Amino acid sequence: MDYETLRLEKEDGVAVLTLNRPEVHNAMNHTMFLELGTAARQLQEDPDVRAVVLTGAGKSFSSGLDLGSFAGLGRLTALQIHAFLKGVQGTFLAYEMMDKPVIAAVNGLAFGGAMELMLACDIRIASDEARFNLMEIKFGIIPDLGACKRLARLVGLGHAKEIIFTGKTIDAAEAHRLGMVEHVLPTGQVLPEAKKLAAELASGPILGIAMAKQVINRCWDSDPETALEFEAIAQTLCLVSEDHKEAVKAALENRKPSYKGN
């Protein structure tokens, strides 16, 4: 389908979803949030998509919330605001939990809600010119799309609290040192490297990757017994899968396996 604020391209099992409002540094308006939700459902349900890259058009990933688009938010009732937030939280959660790896290719700014979207991805590759900021505290509010938990999971409680309490801007080198992003590359290499990694994952054992993603996401802060049970269940599904049988057969025949995801 055609999107107003996004651009979706698919090739060889990889979908590249681009935040596409470069004239305003891809500021996230109401339409973009709605379309991100629609795109998440489309990507999850598309059998031809095996891996996803999220990026931004132009010089930025996104400057965050388009304040003009949400100027009337303060006039809503508490219940209306809560319902809106739950909807957007659900959209970001869909990228975090979809049964496909999602890679963020971050160029330029990733502020506010955009940084929260990046944190919901599985792997983050950033430009050496990228800048990160959770600025909500400067408006007397807090991050509300999952960053309070996701950031703490990546960088630890103390660093997460400092970043959120101060609203300070983090450069790419510091983000990498803290573990907020996995890789930092020159600007022109970020998207090609993200697509290369996505293509590698897309050609791999996609059922196994999906199972590993679900176990990691659901068990990272659970008790050991629960985590082990999730692993056992997921491994059982993998062991009886056609992908596992194909991997064993390919190894015996000294050839590259062809995975189908079942």
C-alpha positions in Angstrom: 0.0 0.0 0.0 1.0 3.6 -0.4 1.9 5.7 2.7 1.9 9.4 3.2 4.7 9.6 5.8 6.6 6.3 5.2 8.3 4.6 2.3 8.4 0.8 2.0 10.7 -1.1 -0.3 11.1 -4.9 -0.4 13.9 -6.9 -2.0 15.1 -10.5 -1.4 13.3 -11.0 1.8 14.3 -7.6 3.3 11.9 -4.7 3.9 13.3 -1.2 4.3 10.8 1.0 6.0 11.8 4.7 5.8 10.4 7.5 7.9 9.7 9.9 5.1 9.2 13.5 6.1 12.7 14.8 5.4 11.7 18.4 5.2 11.0 18.4 8.9 13.7 15.9 9.9 11.0 13.1 9.8 9.1 14.6 12.8 6.5 12.1 13.9 3.0 13.4 13.4 -0.3 11.6 14.1 -0.4 10.2 10.5 3.1 8.7 10.9 2.1 6.9 14.1 -1.0 5.4 12.5 1.0 4.4 9.4 3.7 2.8 11.6 1.0 0.6 13.1 -0.4 -0.4 9.7 3.1 -1.1 8.4 3.9 -3.3 11.5 0.9 -5.4 10.7 1.7 -5.6 7.0 5.4 -6.6 7.7 4.4 -9.2 10.2 1.8 -10.8 7.9 3.9 -10.7 4.7 5.5 -14.1 4.1 8.0 -12.6 1.7 9.5 -10.3 4.4 12.0 -12.1 6.5 13.9 -9.1 8.0 13.1 -5.4 8.5 15.3 -2.3 8.4 13.9 0.9 9.9 15.6 4.2 8.8 14.9 7.9 8.1 15.0 9.9 4.9 17.4 12.7 4.5 19.7 13.8 7.3 17.9 12.4 10.3 16.3 9.2 11.6 13.7 11.5 13.2 13.6 14.6 15.4 10.8 13.1 17.4 7.3 14.3 18.1 5.8 16.9 15.7 4.7 19.3 18.3 2.4 21.1 15.9 0.5 17.9 15.1 -0.2 17.3 18.8 -0.8 20.9 20.0 -4.3 19.9 21.2 -3.2 16.9 23.2 -3.4 18.8 26.5 -7.1 19.6 25.9 -8.0 15.9 25.9 -9.3 14.1 29.0 -7.0 11.8 31.0 -8.8 8.8 29.6 -8.4 10.0 26.0 -4.7 10.7 26.5 -4.2 7.2 28.1 -6.0 5.6 25.1 -3.8 7.4 22.6 -0.6 6.4 24.5 -1.7 2.8 24.7 -2.2 2.8 20.9 1.2 4.1 20.1 2.8 1.9 22.7 1.2 -1.1 21.0 2.7 0.0 17.7 6.2 0.2 19.1 5.7 -3.1 20.9 4.7 -4.7 17.5 8.1 -4.0 16.1 9.8 -5.3 19.3 7.8 -8.5 19.3 7.2 -9.3 15.6 8.6 -12.7 14.5 11.3 -11.1 12.3 14.5 -9.3 13.2 14.2 -5.5 13.0 17.3 -3.4 12.5 17.4 0.4 13.1 19.7 2.3 10.7 20.0 5.6 12.5 21.3 8.6 10.7 21.4 12.1 12.3 18.9 12.9 15.0 17.0 10.3 17.0 15.2 12.4 19.6 12.2 11.7 21.8 9.7 9.2 20.3 12.2 8.4 17.5 14.8 7.2 20.1 12.0 5.1 21.7 11.2 3.5 18.4 14.9 2.8 17.9 15.1 1.2 21.3 12.2 -1.2 20.3 14.3 -2.6 17.5 16.5 -5.7 17.9 19.8 -4.3 16.6 20.9 -0.6 16.2 23.4 0.6 13.7 24.2 4.3 14.0 26.0 7.0 12.0 29.0 8.5 13.7 27.1 11.8 13.3 24.0 10.4 15.1 22.6 12.2 18.2 20.2 10.7 20.8 18.0 12.5 23.3 15.0 11.7 25.5 14.0 15.3 26.0 10.6 14.8 27.7 11.8 15.8 31.1 12.5 19.3 29.7 8.7 19.6 29.2 7.9 18.3 32.7 6.9 14.9 31.3 8.5 11.4 30.9 9.3 9.0 28.1 6.1 7.1 27.6 6.6 4.7 24.7 8.7 2.1 26.4 12.1 3.8 26.9 12.0 3.7 30.7 12.3 -0.1 30.5 14.1 -0.6 27.2 16.8 1.9 27.8 17.5 0.5 31.3 17.8 -2.9 29.8 20.4 -1.8 27.4 22.5 0.6 29.5 21.7 -0.2 33.1 19.5 1.6 35.7 22.0 4.3 36.6 22.8 5.4 33.1 19.1 5.2 32.0 18.1 7.4 34.9 20.8 10.0 34.2 19.8 10.2 30.5 16.1 10.5 31.3 16.4 12.8 34.4 18.7 15.3 32.6 17.4 15.1 29.0 21.0 15.4 27.8 22.0 14.7 24.3 24.2 11.6 23.7 26.5 11.4 20.7 27.2 8.2 18.8 30.4 7.3 20.5 28.9 7.6 23.9 25.8 5.7 22.8 28.0 2.9 21.7 30.1 2.9 24.9 26.9 2.6 27.0 25.6 -0.2 24.8 22.7 1.8 23.5 23.7 1.0 19.9 25.6 -2.0 18.7 27.6 -0.5 15.8 28.8 3.0 14.8 29.8 3.6 11.2 30.4 6.6 8.8 27.1 8.1 7.6 27.2 6.6 4.1 27.8 3.1 5.4 24.9 2.8 7.9 22.0 1.8 5.6 24.1 -0.5 3.4 25.5 -2.3 6.5 22.0 -2.6 8.0 20.6 -4.0 4.7 23.6 -6.4 4.5 22.9 -7.7 8.0 19.2 -7.9 7.3 19.9 -9.9 4.1 22.1 -12.3 6.1 19.4 -12.9 8.6 16.7 -13.2 6.0 18.6 -16.0 4.3 19.1 -17.8 7.6 17.0 -20.1 9.8 14.1 -17.6 10.3 12.1 -19.8 12.5 15.0 -20.2 14.9 15.7 -16.5 14.8 12.0 -15.8 15.6 12.1 -18.3 18.5 15.3 -16.8 19.9 13.9 -13.3 19.7 10.7 -14.3 21.6 12.7 -16.1 24.3 15.1 -13.2 24.8 12.4 -10.6 24.8 10.1 -12.4 27.2 12.7 -13.9 29.6 15.4 -11.3 30.0 14.2 -10.3 33.5 12.3 -13.5 34.4 13.4 -16.0 37.0 15.8 -18.7 35.8 13.3 -21.5 35.9 10.8 -19.6 33.8 13.5 -18.7 31.3 14.6 -22.3 31.0 11.1 -23.5 30.4 10.6 -20.9 27.6 13.9 -22.1 26.1 12.8 -25.7 26.3 9.4 -25.0 24.6 11.0 -22.9 21.9 13.7 -25.5 21.3 11.2 -28.3 21.0 9.4 -26.3 18.2 12.7 -25.8 16.5 13.7 -29.5 16.7 10.5 -30.7 15.1 10.6 -28.1 12.3 11.3 -28.6 8.7 14.0 -25.9 8.9 16.0 -28.1 11.4 15.6 -31.1 9.2 16.7 -29.1 6.2 19.8 -27.8 8.1 20.8 -31.3 9.1 20.3 -32.6 5.6 22.2 -29.7 4.0 25.1 -30.3 6.4 25.3 -34.0 5.5 25.1 -33.1 1.8 27.8 -30.3 2.2 25.5 -27.6 0.7 23.9 -24.4 1.9 20.5 -24.9 3.5 17.3 -23.4 2.1 15.1 -22.3 5.0 11.3 -21.9 4.7 10.4 -20.8 8.2 8.4 -23.9 9.1 
